Amino acid sequence: MGKTDKQKANEKAKGAVKAKAKDKVPKILKPGSGAPKKKKWSSSKQKEKLNLSVFWTQKNHEKLVQEIVAHNPYVTPSIVSDKLKINVSCAREALKELLDNGVIQPSVEYNSKYCCFVKGPKFQAAEVKKPKAGKGENKKEKAK
């Protein structure tokens, strides 16, 4: 026996209801679209590696004494490392050498972990011996 028109209309209505129900399903639950992506754990920013020197040169040593020790009120291995682009271990060795020579001295107590140095008596004596040439003094010397 065939279906009546009324039965056919009821089936169409049920199909339309099912189609509407499919539209109401959230996108996350639909297969293949809008599914949450897998978490990437390496998404954090990575630091750029520094290209630091591992050897001392005569130029670096002169720059250490003339610029860094002379111009800074205190000196630490990290300051030396940043300014001269060398390893901190090399900076520590250089500061130990300057400490032995008397160019620098520990600020309070010497501690290998917290080593902060200031200018020593030998460096200050060398500064006093060197006359600082001002702008007016150079003109007088040229005139003679």
C-alpha positions, 0 to 999 in steps of 0.5 A: 500500500502506498503512503497518503499525502498526509503521511508524505507531508508529515515525513517532509516536516520531520526531515525539515526539523532534522535539518534545522536541528543539524544547523543548531549544532555548534561548529565545534561538535561538527566533524571536520570544521572548527575543531580545536587545534592541538596546543603548541608548547613551543610557542614562547619566544626564544632568546637570541644566542649571543656570539661572545668571544672566549679569548682576551686580546690586547685591544680588549684588555686596554679597553677594559682598563681605559674605558670600563674601569675609568668611567664606571663607578663600580665594575662587575663581571656582567658589565665587562661581559656586556661591554666587551662582548666576552664570556663572563668566565673570561671577565671574572678572570680579568677582574681577578688579575686586576684585583691582584695588580691593585687596579681595582678593589672589592667594594665591601667584602670579596665574595666570588658570587657577588663580586662588585669592584671599585677603583683601587689605589694604583688606578687612582694614583695613575689618574692623578699623575696623568694631567687632564688636557682641557680645551684651553690647554691645547690652544696654549700648547699650539701657540708656543 
